[in-house]
């Protein structure tokens, strides 16, 4: 809803809203994992990318024992994070040059 409110207010439609996927019930585990990781994200002067060690720690804590699934899970979390970081960059105030 935040994306929709922003689009209505500014006329700028964020890429996640333009490319909004349909989230299936079976994929909720990935969204839940990203939400957990995002809440523990380190931030300083801005929003930092998720650390690979944090993603892998969650994978191991979550019991994903089948090793071929771990790289897929890691890559998916990184893709979700990349989209999130792009959105954060879009909404950051622009400083004049």
C-alpha positions as CSV (number, residue, x, y, z in Angstrom):
1,X,0.0,0.0,0.0
2,X,2.9,2.3,0.6
3,X,4.0,2.1,-3.0
4,X,0.4,2.8,-4.2
5,X,0.1,5.8,-1.8
6,X,3.4,7.2,-3.1
7,X,2.4,6.7,-6.7
8,X,-0.9,8.5,-6.1
9,X,0.9,11.4,-4.2
10,X,3.8,11.9,-6.5
11,X,2.9,10.4,-9.8
12,X,6.0,8.2,-9.6
13,X,5.3,4.5,-9.8
14,X,8.1,2.5,-8.2
15,X,9.5,-0.4,-10.1
16,X,8.3,-2.9,-7.5
17,X,4.8,-1.7,-8.2
18,X,5.2,-1.8,-12.0
19,X,6.6,-5.3,-11.9
20,X,4.4,-6.5,-9.0
21,X,4.5,-10.3,-8.9
22,X,1.7,-12.4,-7.6
23,X,2.9,-13.9,-4.4
24,X,1.9,-17.5,-4.0
25,X,1.3,-19.2,-0.7
26,X,4.3,-21.5,-1.3
27,X,6.5,-18.5,-1.8
28,X,5.6,-16.8,1.5
29,X,8.6,-18.5,3.2
30,X,10.9,-16.3,1.1
31,X,9.0,-13.1,1.9
32,X,9.0,-14.0,5.6
33,X,12.8,-14.7,5.5
34,X,13.4,-11.4,3.7
35,X,11.3,-9.6,6.3
36,X,13.3,-11.1,9.2
37,X,16.6,-10.2,7.5
38,X,15.5,-6.7,6.6
39,X,14.6,-6.0,10.3
40,X,18.1,-6.9,11.3
41,X,19.8,-4.9,8.5
42,X,22.7,-2.7,9.4
43,X,22.4,0.9,8.6
44,X,24.8,3.8,8.8
45,X,24.8,6.8,6.4
46,X,22.2,4.9,4.5
47,X,20.7,1.4,4.1
48,X,23.3,-1.3,3.6
49,X,22.9,-4.5,1.7
50,X,22.1,-7.6,3.6
51,X,25.2,-9.5,4.6
52,X,25.7,-13.0,3.1
53,X,26.6,-14.3,6.5
54,X,23.2,-13.2,7.9
55,X,21.4,-14.8,5.0
56,X,23.3,-18.1,5.4
57,X,22.8,-18.0,9.2
58,X,19.0,-17.8,8.6
59,X,19.2,-20.6,6.1
60,X,21.1,-22.8,8.5
61,X,18.7,-21.9,11.4
62,X,15.7,-22.5,9.2
63,X,16.9,-26.1,8.6
64,X,17.5,-25.9,4.8
65,X,19.7,-29.0,4.8
66,X,19.6,-29.8,1.1
67,X,22.8,-28.1,0.0
68,X,21.8,-27.4,-3.7
69,X,18.9,-25.3,-2.4
70,X,21.2,-23.0,-0.4
71,X,22.7,-21.1,-3.4
72,X,19.2,-20.6,-4.8
73,X,17.9,-19.3,-1.5
74,X,20.9,-17.0,-1.1
75,X,20.5,-15.6,-4.7
76,X,16.8,-15.0,-4.2
77,X,17.4,-13.1,-0.9
78,X,20.0,-11.0,-2.8
79,X,17.6,-10.3,-5.6
80,X,14.9,-9.2,-3.2
81,X,17.5,-7.1,-1.4
82,X,18.6,-5.4,-4.6
83,X,15.0,-4.5,-5.4
84,X,14.6,-3.1,-1.9
85,X,17.8,-1.0,-2.1
86,X,16.8,0.4,-5.5
87,X,13.5,1.5,-4.0
88,X,15.2,3.1,-1.1
89,X,17.5,5.0,-3.5
90,X,14.5,6.2,-5.5
91,X,12.8,7.6,-2.4
92,X,15.9,9.2,-0.9
93,X,16.0,13.0,-1.1
94,X,18.1,14.2,-4.0
95,X,20.9,16.6,-3.1
96,X,21.6,19.3,-5.6
97,X,25.0,19.2,-7.3
